[in-house]
Amino acid sequence: MKILIADDHSLVRRGLKDTLLDEFPSAVVGEAEDADGILKKISSEDWDIVICDLSMPGRSGLEVVHYLRVQFPKLPVLVVSTHAEEHYAVRSLKAGASGFLNKTAPPAELITAIGRLLQGRKYITPGIAERLATLMLDNSGQPPHELLSDREFDVSKQIASGKQVSEIAAALSLSINTISTYRNRILDKMNLRTNAELTKYMIENNLV
């Protein structure tokens, strides 16, 4: 079995790797620290599962998950993140992830999730299932940030983190005009007027 871990923190990768090898001692566990590293390893080797963080240098984790779902539809991806489940789990699943797990979860839950995905199934906690059911039954009560595309959501987080348009453009390999367009769309969709209002909203909703 070959498992690829993608996270920009070496201590997190080491912890995940040790947990996996304790349960699967014969497994081959690879590592990547950013989106480019994931794509290079995926294109050069076959993997049975990918464990991916959402916050990494370069392309966002959601963008990587979507790319993997399109290019490698049979490859299961487990998103493991510090971000709150209620804000990021459904978005990760919609992007193409096979499961979502918070980094505060016990090691046994990680092993359970891996086993579920290797069986070709999804890993969904009761909280995620309830959230999905609510969205299916009623879209009208969606919070404003749920109206954003994955790219707009990523840009909104970076704006709320205090980054300038030029910094965001460089990080995402996009033009300054494109980022400005995304900013305007974000403010319009969320009925906000300024970066300060956006930052306040993102902080109050634990999105950054």
N, C-alpha and C positions, 0 to 999 in steps of 0.2 A: 504494500500500500504506500502511495506517495501523497504527502500532504504539504501544501505550500502555505506558509504563514506570511502575511503581508502587514507590516506595522512599522512605523518609523521609530519606535522606541525599542532599543536592543534588549532592555530588561523584560519588556512585555513579551517579545519574541522568545526569549530564553525561558520564561515561565510557562508559556504555552507549549513550547517544545518539550520541556521536562514532563509536563502533565501528560502529553500525548505519548511519549516514549515509555512512561510508567505503565500505561494501559496497552500500548501497541509497540512492544520492544523491537519488533522487526521492521517497523515502518521507516520509510525514508522521509525525513522532514526537511524541506527547503525553506529558505528565507528570502524576503524582499523587503526593502525599506521604503519604497515609494511606488507610484503607479508605473513608471517606466520599468522598474525592476520586475514587477509582476508580469507585464506584457512580454518582456524579453524571455523570462523563464517559461511562460505559458506557450510561447511560439516555438521554443526549442526543445521542450520536453513534455511528456504526457503526465498529467496529474489526476489523482482520484478525487481530490477535494481542495478547495481554496478557503482559507480563513483570512478574512480581510477587514481591516480597520476602515473607518469612514474618513478620518482626518489624517491625511498624509500630504507630503510635498507634491506639487504638480497637480495632476488631475484629481478631482475629488473621488472619494471612495464610491459614491453613487454612480459617477460616470464610469468608473472601472467595472462596477457590477453590471451595469447596462451593457457595456461593451462585451463582457464575457458571456452574458446571456445570449447576445446576438451571434457572436462568433463561435462560441462553444456551448451550445444549448444543453448538452448532456452533462456538463461539468457543474457539480453542486458548489454553491458559494455560501459560506456561513459568515455573516457580518458580526463581528465582535467589537463592541464600541463602548466608550464611556458615556455617550449621549443617552438621554432619557428614552426609554422604550416607547412611551406614548407619543413622542415626537418623531422618532426616526425609524421605528420598526416597520410600520406600514409603508413608508416611503421606500425603505430598502427592499421590501418584498415586491412592491410595484416595479422597482428598477430591475428585478430579476433574481434577487437573492432567494436561496432556499430556506434560510432561517436567520434569526436575529437573536443575539445573546449579549447581555450587558457584561462588562468586564468585572463587575462585582459578584457575578454568579459563582457558585462553588465549582471546583474542578469536576465534580461528578456530573454536573449539568452539562459541561462542555463535552464530556465523553458521551453522554446520552444524546446530545445534539448531533455529534459526529456519527454515531451509530444510526440515527434516524435518517440522516442525509445519505449515508452509504447504502441504505436500503431503497433509495429513490423516493423518499418521503420528505415532507416539509417539517421544520421544527418551529412550532408556534406555541408560545406560552399562553396560559389562560387570559392574561391581560391583552395580548395581541389579538387573540381570537375574539374577545369582546369588542375591541376597537374595530376590527374588520366587520363584525356583525352590525355595529352601530352605523358605520359608513355605508354599508349596503342598504340599510333600512331607511336612512335619512341623511342626505347630503346637505340639507339646508342649514344645518348647524355647524358647518365646518369653520374652524378658526381661519383668519385671513391668510396665515402663512401656508395653509394647505392648498391655497389657490395657485401657489407659485410652482413653476416647473422646477426640475432638479437643478438646472443651471441657475435659475433665478434665486432659488433657495441657497445655493452655494455662495452666490455673489452677496446676497443679503447678510449672510453670516460674516463674510469678510468685511463688509462695510461696518457692521455692528462691532467688529473687533477693532475698529479704528484704522483700518488700512485705507490708503489713498487710492483713487481710481487707477493711477499709474502703476501702483504696486499690485493691485488685483489683476490688471491687464497683463503684467509681466508674469505673474504666477500662473495664470490660466492660458498664456500664449495667445491672447486676444488683443485687439486694438483698444485704445482708450475710448474711441467713439462707440465701440460695441459694448463696453462695460457701462458707459454712460446711458446707452439705450436700455440695457438691462435694469439699471438703477431706476430710470423713469418708469419702466413697466412695473417694477416692484412697488414703488410708491403708489402708482395708480391702482394696482390690484388690491393693495392693502389699505387704500384710502388714507395714506399718510402724506405729509408735506415735505419733511426734511429728514436728513440722515439722523439727526438727534432723536426724532420721533421713532424712526425705525430701530435705532439702537435701544431705546427705552423699551419698546415692544419686545425685542428679541431677548433682552435681559430678564424682563418680567416673566417671560414664558420659558425661561431656562433653555433657550436655543443656542446660546453661546457660552 
